[in-house]
Amino acid sequence: MKKAFSILLIFLLGFSMMLCAQNNKRLSDLEAKRKEALERVEKTTQMLSKNKTTTQNTLYRLNVLTDQIKARESFINELSSELKTINTEVAEIQSEYSELNLHLSVKKEKYAKSLRLMSRRNKSEDKLMFILSAKDLNQMTNRMRYLDEYASFQRIQANEIARKQTELNDKRLTLESAYHEKDAVKNKKEQETSIIQEEKGAQSKLVAQLKSKEKSLNADLKKQKQQADQLNRQIENIIAEEVRKAAEKAAKDKSKPRTAEVKGGYAMTTEEKKLSGDFGKNQGALPFPVSQSGTIVVHFGEQKYQNLQYVKYSSRGIDIRTNAGASAVTVFGGIISKVFSLPGYNNSVIIRHGNYLTVYANMSEIYVKAGDKVKIGEAIGKIFIDTEQSNQTILHFEIWKDTQRLNPELWLRKR
């Protein structure tokens, strides 16, 4: 029973140390992810701050700062969860420490008592008399065995006490480490909470600036919507035309069967089906479509602002802010489907990946032509530098499947 209890204590000690190591790693991973996320956002914030204050840049800054606040709030929530876990583990380690300490005290007390009882027989002559005073040879043999076994028992007890003392010291160190970790997480949470208050103050200032220019901002957004609608119509027309042509080829050439996944969808060849399947397997793993560092300044879907109730618009893709001189690069291999130009988006390129399409808009130079086969990461054009908006360099990016628009943020790899 005692042996089983000792084994259990050793297991609990090892398990606690393993949990502590895992927590340290989780905290380190959280810290690394937060730093990466905030570094990207802060770079974009600095990039925007260097430029002159325009309504458009202020809106972009607000978007970036809002993302930054969300990222920090998420990190604070993670810290709160981590702190709760550490508090539970500290309580468990404290309980184990108290139990070990009590068990060691009892063992020491019993050991001391046995030593006192045997102190009278500790001398060699007393042991000899104890053996020689036996009634017969059998009793003498038993007494000799008893003394030998008792001496062995005492040695075992002494070793057990020393081992338990070591366990107790290790548990104390584990407890101290847990306390330090708890303090570190608590301090980090307080720091992040303080920083987020400053960021929310900056957010309020940006909102106030935009409120004072709400009319001009809405005028800009209205113009952007018209341009976006025109781009959307162009893409839909291109898709419809390609669907029609693919259907005609399927009807004419029976030796190379083409099939569409959905009614009215793009009829694919066997090769295109494979390409489409490969593309679909890469959701959440596609690279960013820019050659240099970039940050999303306009998200997919409807954009609403809590304190700017009259300012809202819908984006059919995402806008990525990058450095002047950056190129648009392919997120996956495919065939250049179309190259075209539109006001507000300059030059645009559509790449077909089976029944998936990726759209790259707002380029000043194009390096490819329709029909070209491209590989992943290949530069297809230089992103337009808007000198009227203090050299802002923004790529508009979309992903489609047949006639359905998809959220690019769900497909791109987290940076």
N, C-alpha and C positions, 0 to 999 in steps of 0.2 A: 504493500500500500504506500509506504514511504517512498519507495523507489519510483512508483508510478507518479506520485505527486511531484517528485523532483524533476522527472522527465517533462511533466506538464508545465512546470515553471520555466524550464529551459526553452521549451517550445514557445511559450508566451513571450519570453524575453526576445527570442529571435524574430518572432512575428512582429513585435512592436518596433524593433529596429528596422525591419523591412518596410513597415508602413511609414516610418519616419523618413526613410530614404526616398520612398515613392512620393511622399508629400513634398519633399525638397525639390525633387525633379519636376513635379507638377507646377510648383510655384515658379521654378526657373523657366519652364516652358511658357507659362502665362506671361511672365515678365518679358521674355524674348518676343513673343507674339505681339504684345502691347507696344513694345519699342519699335518693332518693324512697322506696325500699322501707323503709329503716331509719327514716325520719321517720314513716311511717305506723305502723310497729310501735311506735316509741317513744311516739307519741301515745297509742296504746291502752294501753301499759304505764303511762304516767302516769295515764291515766284510771282504770285498775284500782287503782293505788297510792293514789289519793285516797280510794278507798272502804275501808270497814272490812274487815279480813281475815276472809273466810269461806272455807269449804272450796271452794265453787263458784268464787269469785274467784281463789283460789290455783291451782285447776286451769286456769282461763282464762289466768292469768298464765304458767303453765308452758307452755301451748300457744303463746302469743304469743312467749315467750322462745325456745322450741324453733324456731319459724319464723325468728326473728331470727338465731339461730345458723346455721341452714341457709343463710339468705341471705348471711350474712357468709362462711361457708365457700365458698359458690359464687363469691363475689367474689374470695376469696383464690386459688381455683383459676384464675380468669380472669387474675388478676395474675401467677400462676406461668407461665401460657401466654404472657402478654404479655412477661414477662421473658425467656423462652426465645427468643421471636421477636426481641426487641431484641438479645440476645447474638449471635444469628446475623447480624443486620444490622451490628452493630458489627464483627464479624470480617470481613465482606465489605467494609465501608467502609475498614477498616484495610488490607486487601489492596490495594484500589484506590488508596489513598493512597500506599502503598509503591511500587506500580507506576508511578504518576504521577511520584513523586519521582525514581525511577530513570531513567525516560524523560527527564525534564527535565535531570537531571545529565548524561546522555549527550549530549543536544542542546547543552547549554551547552559541554561539552568540545569537541565537533566544531566549534562556532561559534568558540570561542577559537582553536583550531588553525588554522582557515581565515583568521582575522584576522592571526595571526602570519605565515603564509605570504605574505599580501598586504601586510604592513607595509612591505616593501622597495619595493613599487611604489605606495605610497600618495601620493607627491608627484606634482604635476601634470607636472613636467618628466620624471619617470620614465615616466609613462604616455605622454607625447608621444614620448619616445625609443623606447618599446616599439612605438608605432604606426609611426614614421618608419623604424625599422630593418627594416621588412618588405621582402621581396625584390621584390614586385610589388604592383600595385593590389589584386588579388584577396585577397592575404594581409593587406594593410592593412585592407581592409573587414572581413575575418573577425576580425582582432584588435580592431577598434573594436566589432564586435557582441559579441565575447567579454567585453570590459570592461563593456559596458552590461548584458549578461545577468548577469554575475557580481555587479554592483552591485545589480541587481534581486533576485537570489537572496539576497544578504546582508540586504536589507531584509525579505524574506519570512521568513528565518530569525529575524531579530530580533523580528518581530511574532509569530511562532509561539512563541518562547520567552516573550514577555510574556503571550500567551494561556494558555499552559500554566501559567505562574506564577499567573495568576488562577484557573485550574481547581484548582490545588493548594491555594490559599488557601480557595476555596469548599469543597473536600473536607475541609479541616481544620476549618472551621466546622461542617460537617455531622457530622463525627466528634465534635466537642465537644458538639454538641446531643444526639447519640445517647448520649454518656456521661452527660449531665445527666438525660436521660429515664430511663436505666437506674437511676441513683441514686434518682430520684423514685419509680419503681415499686418498687424494693427497699425504700425507707423506708416506703412505704405498706403494703407487704406485712407488714413487721415491726410496724407500728402495729396493723394489723387482727388479726394473730396475737396480739398482747398483749391487745387488747380482748376477743377471743373467749375467752381464758383466764378473764378476769373474768366474762364472761357464763356460762361453764360452771360457775364457782363459784356464781353466783347460782342457776343451774339446779339444782345439787346441793342447795342450801338449800331450794328450793321442794319438791323431791322428798322431803327429810327431813320437811318440815312435813306433806306429804300422807301420808307413811307413818305418821305419828303419829295421823292421823285416817282411816286406811284404811277402818275399819268404817263410819264415818258417810258417807264419800265413796261407798262401794259402795252404801250404802242410798239415797243421793240418786240415784246413777246407775240403780239398779234402778227407782226411782220414775219417773225420766225415761224409761226404756225402756218402761215400761208406758204412759205418756202418748204416747210416740212410736208405739207399736204401735196405740194407739187412733186416732191421727191417720192412720196408714197405712191402717187398715181403712176409715176414713171416706172417704179419697181413693179407695181402690179401689172402694168401693161407689158413689161418685159417678160414677167413670169407667164402671163397668159399666152403670149406669143410663143414662148418656148414649149409650153404645154401642148399647144396646137400643133407645132412642128413635130414634136416627139410622137404625138398620137398619129400623125400622118405617116411617119416613118414606120411606126408599129404596124399600121394597116398595109403598107406597101411591101415591107421586107419581112416575110414570114420566117425566113431562115435565121434571123437574129431577133428573137422575141423580146418585146419590151412590155413591162407591166408597171402599173401605178399602184402605190400602196393604198390610196384613197380615191374615191370617185372624183374625177376632175383634176387629179393630181398629175405630176410629171411622170410619164412612162419611162422607166429606166431600163437600160441594158443590164446584162449580167455583171459587167464590170462596174457600172454605176451603182448597182445594188450593193456590191461589196464595199465601194467607197462610202456610200451612205451609211452602211452598218458600222464601218470603222469610225466615221465621224460621230455617230450616235453614242458609241462607247466612250467617247472622250468628254462627256458632259462634266464640267467642273475641272477639267484638266487642260483646256486650250490656253495657249500663251496669249499675253496682251498683244494687240495688233499694232503696237508702236515700237520703233527701234530703240528709243531711249525711255528713261523712267517716265511714267505717266500716272495721273490720278483722275478718277471719274469725278467730273464736276456737274454732270447732269445725269440722273438715273433714269432707268426705264419706267415707263408708265406715267400715271398722273402725278404731277408735282404740286403739293400744297404746302402752305406756310401758315402756321398757327396764328401768327401776329400780323400776317398780310393776307387778310381774308379775300381781298379782291385780286390777288396775284396768284394765278394758277395756270398751268398748261400741261400738256401731255406729250411725252417723248416716246417715239416708236423704237428708239434705240438708246444708246448711251453716248455721251460726249466725253472724250478723254483729253485732258490738258497735258501737253508734253512740252519739250524744249524746242525752241526755234531750230530748224535744220533737221528735225527728226523725220523719218520715213514711216509710211504705213507698211506693215509687214503681214503676210498671210498667217492665219491661225491654223490652217490645215491645207493639205495638198488638194488640188482640184484643177478645173478648167476655167479660164477667164470667159465669162458669159457675155459681159457687156461693158463697154467704156462709154460714158456719156457726161455731159456738162449741164448744170442747172444753176440759175442765180441763187446765191446764198450758200451753195454747197460746192461751187467751182467744179472740179472734176471728180467723178465717182467711178468706182469699179465694183462689178458684181462677179463673184466667183461661185461656180456651181460645184457642189460636193455630193453628187447623186441627187436626191430630192431635197437636200439642204443647200441654202445659199448664205453667203456672207457678203455684207455690203460695207464698203469703205468710202466715205464721202468727205469732201473738203480738201482736195489735193490741188496743188499748183502745177505739179508736173506728174506725168504718168510714164512708167517704165515698161508697160506691157500693152498688149492688144488682144482683142477678142480672138479666142481659139487657142491662145497660149496655155501650155500646161505649166503649172507652178507647184513648187514644193513648200512645205511648212517653213515659216521664217523668212521667206523670200520677200525682198523689198519690191513694192509694186508702184510706189509713187512718193513724191515729197509732199508733206503736209503743208497746207497753205498757212502763211504767216500774215496775220491781219495787222497791218501797220496802223490802221485807223483805231484799232483797239489795243494800242500799246504792244504790238508784236505778239499777241496771244496766238498760240498754235494749238488748234483743237481738231481732233479727228472724230467724225461721227461714225459710229459702228453699229450695224444691225445683223441679226441672225434670223433667217426664215426657214421654215420647213413647209414645202409646197406653198400654200397661200397663207400660212399661219406665221405671225410674228412671234418670236421667242425672246425671253429676257436674257440678253447677253451676259449679265452678271452671274447667272446660274451656270453658264458654260465656261467662263474664263477661270483660269487658275488664280487662287488668291495670292496677292503679291505682298 
